[in-house]
Amino acid sequence: MRALSVRIDAVLVQALIAAALSFAHLHDLALAAGQDGWKAWAYPVSVDLLLVAAWRRLRSGEAETAGWCWFLVALTASLGANVATAGLLDLDDVPDWLRILVAGWPAIAFLGGTLLAHGATADASTGGRESAPESIAPEAPVSTPELPAAEPEPAPPSTTPVPPALVTLARKVADEHRARTGTPIDTSTLRARLGVPLPLAEAISTHLT
């Protein structure tokens, strides 16, 4: 038990040292690219937060493709700063393309963090609805006179235009849902996953059948 504690502590110390070095390299690169003051310190924070968000998404087991994509983006930013500040780049004369990349990183980090957080919320809400089966109380039989069955009226065709690219995305979401749950995706779940209004979700559902 004592040996296990020492081994865990050593791993944590090693991780803290690596994180501190990477943090300093990102700060130095941002400072050399013209982001002075508090902005130079905000850059390594945004990279580390994106790494943590992507790692938590991978641990959740949902939408692993998005998790791996943003994890690699953040890892590339961190590793690139480490390599660039190791003497391979003149920090006194940073090229213009690197200044543009550093200046555009906040928008990339914001997009990645928003997509990861929004996707996790949508998966949690739809998963909760799918895992809770509806309980239906049995009804007592009532004798009523038989009436001729009314013919079902055909559903009116949807008048909401659906872009082909949105239909393609909806098919991928439906296939992922069927592979995970074994059942076809319903309109409410499709609407929550795509973030579209209900009429548009109903129109998309007609293209999936």
N, C-alpha and C positions, 0 to 999 in steps of 0.2 A: 504493500500500500504506500510506503514511504518512497520507494523507487518510482512509482507511477506519478506521485505528486511532483517529484523533481523533474521528471521528463516533461510533464505538462507545463511546468513553470518555464523550462528552457525553451519550449516551443513558443510560448507567449512572449518571452523576452526577445526571441529572434524575430517574431512577427512585428513587435513594436519598433525594433531597430530598423527593419526593412521599410516599415511605413513612414518612419521619421525621415529616412534618407530620401525616399521617393517624394515625400511632401516638400523637402527642401529643394530637390531638383526641379520640381514643377514651379515652385516659387521663383527660383533663379531664372528659369526660362521665361516665365511670364514677365518678370521685371526687365529682362533683356529685350523683350519684344515690345516694351513701351507701356506695360500695365503696372504703374507704380502705386505706392501707398497700399491701402486696404485691398485693392483689386488684385494685386500680386498674391496676397494670402488667400483670396477667395477662389482662385483657380484650383489649387490642390484640393481644397475642400470639396468643390463640385465634382472633381474626378473621383475622389474617394467615395462620395455619397452615391455616385452613379454605379460604382463597382459594388457597393453594398446592396443597392436596390436590385441590380441584376442578379447578384448571388442569392438574395432572398427569393427572387422569382424562380430561379433554378431549383432551390430547395423545396418550393411549394409543389413542383411537379406539373405546373400549368403553363402552357405556351412556352415550351423550352426553347423554341427557335428564337423568339423575341428576347428571351433572357440571355441566350448565348450571343446573340448579335450585339446587344448593348454591353455585355460583359467584355467582349473582344474590343469594342470601340474604346471603352474606358481603359482597358489594359494596354492598348496600343498607345493611348495618350500618355499614360504613366511611364511605360517602357521607352517611348520616344523621348521623353524629357530626360530620363536617366542616361540614355545613349548620347543625346545632344549635348548635355553638360559634362560629358566625360572627356572633353578635349577635342571632339570631332567637329565642334561648331564654335566659331569665334563669337562669343557673346557680346563683344563690342561692335560687331557688324552683322547683325541678324538679317538674313535675306527677307525680301518683301513677302514671299509666299508664306514664310513662317509667321510673319506678323499678321497676315490675313487669317491664317489658320488659328492662331491664338485669339485674335479678336472675334472670330466666329464660334469659338468653343462654347460660350455661355448659351447660345441658341441651341446648339446640338445637345448639350447636357440637359437643358430644360425640356426639349422634345423627348429625349430618352426617358427622363424621370417621370414625365407626365404619362407617356404611353405605358410604362411599367406599372405605375400606380393605378391608372384607370383600368388597365387590363385585369389587374389583380382584384379590383373592386367588382368588376363585372362578372368575373368567374365565381367570386364568392357569393354574389347575389343569386346568380342562376343556379349554382350548385346547391344553395340552400333550398330553393324551390323544388329542385329535382329530387332531393333526398327526403323530402317530407311528403309521404303519400297521403292522399286525401281519404278521410274516413267517411264512408257513406252508410248511414243507418238503414237497415232493411225496412221497407214499407209493407204495411199489412195489405193483403190482396183485397181489392174492392171490385165487386161485380158490377160492371157497367155494360150497357148495351153496345154491341159491336157497331161501329160506324165504318163506312168505306174509307180506306186509307187515302189521304190526300196526296196527290202527286207532288213531289218536291219541285219547287220552282228553281230553275237554273240560276246560278249565281251570276249577277251582272259582271261583265268583263271589266277588269281594272282599267281605269283611265289615267292612273299615275304612271308617267314615263319612267322607265328604269334604265339607267346607263348600263351598257354591257360590262364595263369594268366592275360595277357594283354587284352584278349577278355572278361574275366569276369569283369575287371575294366571298359572296354569300355561299357559293357551292363549297369553297374550301372550309368555311366555318361549319357548314352542315356536315361535311364529311368528317371533320375532326370531332364534332359532337356525336355522330353515329359510332365512330370508332371508340370513343370514350365510354358512352353510355349504352350503346347497342340499340338505341331507339332513334327515330327521325326527330329532327329539331322542330320545335313548335314556333309559332309566330312570335310569341312574347319573348322567348329566349333569343331568337334571331334578332329581334329589335334591340334587346339589351346588349347583345354582343357587337352589333354594328353601330349602335348609337344613332338610329334613324327614327323618324316619326312612325307611328303605327300604320297609317295608310301606305307609306312607302314599304314598310316591312311586309304588309299583306300582299302588295303588288310583287315584291321579290319572291314571296313564297309560291306564287303561281308559276314562276319560272323554274322552281326547284322540283316540281312534281312531274 
